[in-house]
Amino acid sequence: MNRIFLYLIAPAALVLIGLVIWPVQFVTVMLPKEEGRRIAVVRVSGRDTITLRYRHSVERTWVEGDFIVGPESNLLALETRVESVGTGLPNAVPKRTTKRNGWLVIDEERRPMESIRFFIVPINQARLTIADQVIPLARLEDGTLIEVTAGKTRLMKWLLLY
């Protein structure tokens, strides 16, 4: 009986405990105007980057923003990259702006954000990448509102729901 416990029951109990308590962070991409319909749910680690890239509709220059999921399972803005400054573009704060590889890079100082919201407009050519996974946005209709949020759950729930 002791050997059965040692080789079968104890390891199974440890696996079950791990499934119940192990935290999993994730990013959800949803459509708020369609009752929150999810178009993607991606598991992330603390180092995985979320990148939103789009062409600014007025200045016609590229803008890129990098975010991560923080320890509180909220989004943290890392940096914004712009090709130039202009009308409607993110403010290039001199103390927080450097130049790198032809981009003006604005340090966002890990600013917490509840979500990232943007509209699909064909001229913007928006591209969303989460943990190196490209989220397909091209098939969405013009004017669709996208919302990106972060969350945390337990491993067992993640395996059952996603």
C-alpha positions in Angstrom: 0.0 0.0 0.0 2.8 2.4 0.8 4.4 1.8 -2.6 1.1 2.5 -4.4 0.8 5.7 -2.5 4.4 6.7 -3.1 4.3 5.9 -6.9 0.7 6.6 -7.9 -1.4 8.6 -5.5 1.2 11.2 -4.3 2.3 12.2 -7.8 -1.3 12.4 -9.0 -2.2 14.6 -6.0 0.8 16.9 -6.8 -0.3 17.3 -10.4 -3.9 18.0 -9.4 -2.7 20.6 -6.8 -0.6 22.2 -9.6 -3.6 22.4 -11.9 -5.7 24.0 -9.3 -3.2 26.6 -8.0 -0.9 27.4 -11.0 -1.6 30.9 -12.3 -1.9 31.5 -16.1 -1.9 35.0 -17.6 -3.6 35.6 -20.9 -4.6 38.4 -23.4 -8.0 38.5 -24.9 -8.9 40.3 -28.1 -12.7 40.9 -28.3 -15.4 42.9 -30.1 -17.2 45.0 -27.5 -20.0 46.0 -29.8 -20.7 42.3 -30.5 -21.4 41.4 -26.9 -17.7 40.9 -26.2 -17.3 38.1 -28.8 -13.7 36.9 -28.5 -11.6 36.6 -31.6 -8.4 35.5 -29.8 -7.2 34.4 -26.4 -3.4 34.0 -26.1 -1.6 32.7 -23.1 1.4 34.9 -22.2 4.3 35.1 -19.8 5.7 38.2 -18.2 8.2 38.7 -21.0 5.8 38.3 -24.0 5.2 41.5 -25.9 1.9 42.8 -27.4 2.6 45.0 -30.4 0.0 47.2 -32.1 1.3 48.6 -35.5 -0.8 50.9 -37.7 -0.4 53.6 -40.3 -1.6 57.0 -39.0 -4.5 58.1 -41.2 -3.5 61.8 -41.3 0.3 61.8 -41.4 0.5 58.4 -43.3 3.4 57.4 -41.0 3.8 54.1 -39.1 3.2 53.9 -35.4 4.0 51.0 -33.2 3.2 50.4 -29.5 4.6 47.7 -27.3 2.9 46.5 -24.2 3.3 43.6 -21.7 1.0 42.0 -19.1 2.1 43.2 -15.6 2.1 41.2 -12.4 -1.5 42.5 -11.6 -2.7 41.1 -14.9 -3.1 44.6 -16.4 -1.5 45.9 -19.5 1.7 48.0 -19.1 2.7 50.4 -21.9 6.4 50.0 -22.6 7.1 52.2 -25.6 5.7 53.9 -28.6 7.6 54.2 -31.9 6.8 56.8 -34.5 8.5 57.7 -37.8 7.9 61.4 -37.2 5.9 63.8 -35.1 2.7 65.4 -36.4 -1.0 66.0 -36.0 -2.7 63.3 -33.9 0.5 61.3 -33.3 1.6 60.3 -29.8 3.4 63.1 -28.0 7.2 62.9 -28.2 8.1 64.0 -24.7 11.7 65.2 -25.0 12.9 63.6 -21.7 11.5 60.3 -22.6 12.2 60.2 -26.4 15.2 58.8 -28.1 16.0 57.9 -31.7 16.6 54.2 -32.6 16.8 52.7 -36.1 15.1 55.6 -37.8 12.2 55.7 -35.2 11.4 58.2 -32.5 11.0 56.0 -29.4 8.9 57.3 -26.6 9.4 55.5 -23.2 5.9 55.0 -21.8 7.4 54.2 -18.4 5.3 51.0 -17.9 2.2 53.0 -17.7 -0.7 50.8 -16.5 -3.7 50.5 -18.9 -7.0 48.6 -18.4 -7.3 47.9 -22.1 -6.3 48.9 -25.6 -9.2 50.0 -27.9 -9.0 50.8 -31.5 -11.2 50.8 -34.7 -10.5 48.8 -37.8 -10.0 51.2 -40.7 -8.5 49.7 -43.9 -6.2 52.7 -44.5 -4.5 52.0 -41.1 -3.4 48.5 -42.0 -3.5 47.6 -38.3 -1.5 44.6 -37.2 -1.7 43.1 -33.7 0.9 40.6 -32.5 0.7 38.9 -29.1 3.6 36.7 -28.0 4.8 36.4 -31.6 1.3 35.3 -32.7 -0.3 37.5 -35.4 -4.0 38.1 -34.7 -6.0 38.2 -37.9 -7.7 41.6 -38.2 -8.0 41.9 -42.0 -11.2 39.9 -42.2 -13.0 42.3 -39.8 -15.4 45.0 -41.2 -14.4 48.6 -41.5 -15.4 50.4 -38.3 -15.2 47.3 -36.0 -14.1 48.2 -32.5 -11.4 46.0 -31.0 -10.6 45.8 -27.3 -7.4 44.1 -26.0 -7.4 43.1 -22.3 -5.3 41.0 -19.9 -6.4 38.5 -17.3 -5.3 35.7 -15.0 -6.9 32.4 -14.2 -5.8 29.0 -12.9 -4.2 26.4 -15.2 -7.1 23.9 -14.8 -9.7 26.6 -15.9 -7.4 27.6 -18.8 -7.2 24.0 -20.0 -10.9 23.5 -19.7 -12.1 26.8 -21.3 -9.4 27.7 -23.8 
